[in-house]
Amino acid sequence: MQHLHDDALALLALGEEPSAEESAHLEQCEQCRTEISAYGRVVRAGRSTVPDGSVPPTAVWAGIHEALGLDPSLRRDPLEDQQEQDPAEAAGRSPGPAGPVSLAEERRRRRGTKWLAAAAAAAVVAGAATWGVVRGLAPQPEVIASVPLEPLPSYSDEGTATVDLLPDGERELVITSSSSDADGYREVWLISPDITSMVSLGEMEGTEARLKIPEGLDLSAYPIVDISDEPFDGNPEHSGKSILRGQLEL
């Protein structure tokens, strides 16, 4: 499954409406939903640390300008005028009681809010890119075996099965399927070559599943990957109705 780009995940975390394709992908992909949630926590944390109406220092804009490679005409901090210290504070005196807020002051505050939103977007997108680099440098699973899954009679699905060796030493069976249709529910099995014994790895929801392979299970003794259509009858045995099947080459 092709996951959403990090930039798209960051913009969705900022509140941008997803496209129809993105919505369809998110309905099926728990990984992308989890990453949007993680980016969302960053956005909320960043927004909560800046009081409403406050002005960040000029250095913040300078850093964003450099990081995004903006045009030189945008080098000046858009809130530079608000960086000037209040005369009463400069003299060491506390300002008097708050009075009515002028129209000009309200406009400055609104401009500050828009600027902060843009800064937050830039920070999250930059963070997304950094996260993508870090994720790329992290230890990746080693593919032990992979095989296309072929449909059995009366079915037209297509799929793949891949065995990954994870960095922690565990093995994971990654299953994809062109659809999730079933009369009951889908279950994933590893079966012996003579079809006399089998091991259930669990149910498959949607068009992708990642299932742990039991420690010590000899895959050469159970090389056949099978996706079955199981009725809701409480019977743990294979129904005899297979949707997809393929044999791993180990």
C-alpha positions in Angstrom: 0.0 0.0 0.0 1.3 3.4 -0.9 1.1 5.7 2.1 0.4 9.4 2.1 3.4 11.7 1.8 4.7 13.3 5.0 3.8 16.8 3.8 0.2 15.7 3.2 0.0 14.2 6.6 1.3 17.4 8.2 -1.2 19.6 6.3 -4.0 17.3 7.4 -2.9 17.5 11.0 -3.1 21.3 10.6 -6.8 21.0 9.7 -6.7 20.9 5.9 -9.7 19.0 4.3 -8.5 15.7 2.8 -9.2 14.9 -0.8 -11.5 12.1 -1.8 -8.5 9.8 -2.5 -6.9 10.7 0.9 -10.1 10.1 2.7 -10.4 6.7 1.1 -6.8 5.8 2.0 -7.2 6.9 5.6 -10.3 4.7 6.1 -8.1 1.7 5.3 -4.6 2.8 6.7 -4.1 2.8 10.5 -0.5 3.9 10.0 -1.3 7.1 8.3 -4.1 7.9 10.8 -1.6 7.4 13.6 1.0 9.7 12.1 -1.7 12.4 11.6 -2.6 12.1 15.2 1.1 12.4 16.2 1.5 15.5 14.1 -1.7 16.9 15.6 -0.3 16.7 19.1 2.8 18.7 17.9 0.5 21.4 16.4 -1.6 21.6 19.6 1.5 21.8 21.8 3.0 24.5 19.6 -0.1 26.6 19.6 -0.7 26.2 23.4 2.8 27.6 24.2 2.1 31.0 22.6 -0.5 33.2 24.4 -3.1 34.8 22.1 -2.0 38.1 20.8 1.7 37.7 21.8 4.5 38.3 19.3 7.4 35.8 18.8 10.9 37.3 18.5 12.3 38.3 15.1 14.7 35.4 15.2 11.8 33.0 14.8 10.8 34.5 11.5 14.5 34.7 10.3 14.8 30.9 11.0 11.6 30.1 9.1 12.6 32.4 6.2 16.0 30.6 5.9 14.6 27.1 6.3 11.9 27.6 3.6 14.2 29.5 1.2 11.7 32.4 0.9 12.2 35.3 -1.4 14.5 38.1 -0.1 11.6 40.6 -0.3 10.0 38.6 2.5 13.0 38.8 4.8 11.6 41.6 7.0 9.6 40.2 10.0 5.9 40.9 9.3 5.5 41.7 13.0 8.6 43.7 13.4 6.7 46.8 14.4 5.2 44.9 17.4 8.7 44.0 18.7 9.1 47.6 20.1 8.9 47.7 23.8 6.1 49.5 25.5 7.4 52.9 26.9 5.8 52.2 30.3 7.6 48.9 30.5 10.9 50.4 29.4 10.6 52.9 32.3 10.1 50.1 34.8 6.5 51.0 35.4 3.5 48.7 35.2 1.0 49.7 32.5 -2.3 51.1 33.8 -5.6 49.3 33.8 -6.5 47.8 30.5 -8.6 50.1 28.4 -10.7 49.6 25.3 -8.8 47.9 22.5 -8.3 50.1 19.5 -9.1 49.0 16.0 -5.4 49.2 15.0 -4.5 47.0 18.0 -7.1 44.5 17.1 -5.8 44.3 13.5 -2.3 43.8 14.8 -3.5 40.9 17.0 -5.4 39.3 14.1 -2.3 39.7 11.9 -0.2 38.1 14.7 -2.6 35.1 14.8 -2.4 34.6 11.1 1.4 34.8 11.2 1.6 32.3 14.1 -0.6 29.9 12.1 1.7 30.2 9.1 4.7 29.7 11.4 3.1 26.6 12.9 2.4 25.2 9.4 6.0 25.7 8.4 7.3 24.1 11.6 5.1 21.1 11.3 6.0 20.5 7.6 9.7 20.9 8.5 9.2 18.4 11.3 7.5 16.0 8.9 10.4 16.1 6.6 12.8 15.5 9.5 10.6 12.6 10.7 10.8 11.1 7.2 14.6 11.3 7.2 14.8 9.8 10.7 12.4 7.0 9.7 14.5 6.3 6.6 17.6 6.0 8.8 15.9 3.6 11.3 16.5 -0.1 10.9 14.2 -1.5 8.3 12.6 -5.0 8.1 14.4 -7.6 6.1 12.2 -9.3 3.5 12.7 -13.1 3.9 10.1 -14.2 1.3 7.4 -12.8 -0.9 4.8 -14.4 -3.2 1.8 -13.2 -5.2 -1.5 -14.6 -4.0 -3.8 -16.1 -6.7 -7.6 -16.2 -6.5 -9.3 -19.6 -6.1 -12.3 -20.5 -8.2 -15.3 -18.2 -7.8 -13.0 -15.3 -6.7 -11.2 -12.6 -8.6 -9.1 -10.9 -5.9 -5.4 -10.3 -6.3 -2.9 -10.0 -3.5 0.6 -10.5 -2.1 2.2 -12.1 1.0 5.6 -11.0 2.4 7.5 -12.3 5.4 9.4 -9.5 7.1 12.2 -10.1 9.7 11.8 -7.2 12.1 14.8 -5.4 13.8 13.8 -7.0 17.1 14.0 -10.5 15.6 10.3 -11.2 15.3 8.7 -12.2 12.0 5.7 -10.6 10.5 3.5 -11.7 7.6 2.3 -8.7 5.6 -0.8 -9.5 3.5 -2.4 -7.2 0.8 -5.6 -7.9 -1.1 -7.4 -6.0 -3.9 -10.6 -6.1 -1.9 -12.0 -7.0 1.5 -15.2 -8.7 0.3 -16.3 -11.8 2.1 -19.6 -13.5 3.0 -18.3 -13.7 6.6 -14.9 -12.5 7.7 -11.4 -13.1 6.3 -8.8 -15.3 8.2 -5.2 -15.8 7.3 -3.6 -19.2 7.6 -0.2 -20.9 7.1 -0.7 -24.4 5.7 1.6 -27.4 5.2 2.4 -28.5 1.6 0.2 -31.6 1.9 -2.8 -29.5 3.3 -3.0 -31.8 6.3 -2.1 -29.2 9.0 -2.5 -25.4 9.3 -1.9 -22.5 11.7 -4.2 -19.5 11.9 -2.5 -16.2 12.3 -5.6 -14.1 12.8 -8.3 -12.1 11.0 -7.7 -9.7 8.2 -9.7 -6.5 8.3 -9.6 -4.2 5.2 -7.1 -4.8 2.3 -3.9 -5.0 4.4 -2.9 -7.0 7.5 0.3 -7.3 9.5 0.3 -10.5 11.5 3.0 -11.8 13.8 4.3 -15.3 13.0 4.6 -17.5 16.2 8.1 -17.8 17.5 9.6 -21.2 16.6 7.2 -21.9 13.7 9.1 -23.5 10.8 7.9 -21.7 7.7 9.3 -24.4 5.5 6.8 -26.8 7.1 4.0 -24.2 6.6 4.8 -22.4 3.4 1.3 -21.9 1.9 -0.4 -18.6 2.7 -4.1 -18.9 2.6 -6.9 -16.3 3.1 -10.3 -17.9 3.8 -13.9 -16.7 4.0 -15.1 -17.8 7.4 -18.7 -17.8 8.6 -19.7 -16.4 12.0 -20.4 -19.8 13.4 -17.9 -20.0 16.3 -16.0 -22.9 14.6 -12.2 -22.2 14.8 -11.5 -24.7 11.9 -10.9 -23.6 8.3 -14.2 -23.2 6.5 -12.9 -24.9 3.3 -13.6 -21.7 1.3 -10.3 -20.1 0.3 -10.2 -16.7 -1.4 -6.5 -16.3 -2.1 -3.5 -18.6 -1.9 0.2 -18.7 -2.6 3.3 -20.7 -1.6 6.3 -19.0 -0.2 9.7 -19.8 -1.7 12.0 -20.2 1.3 
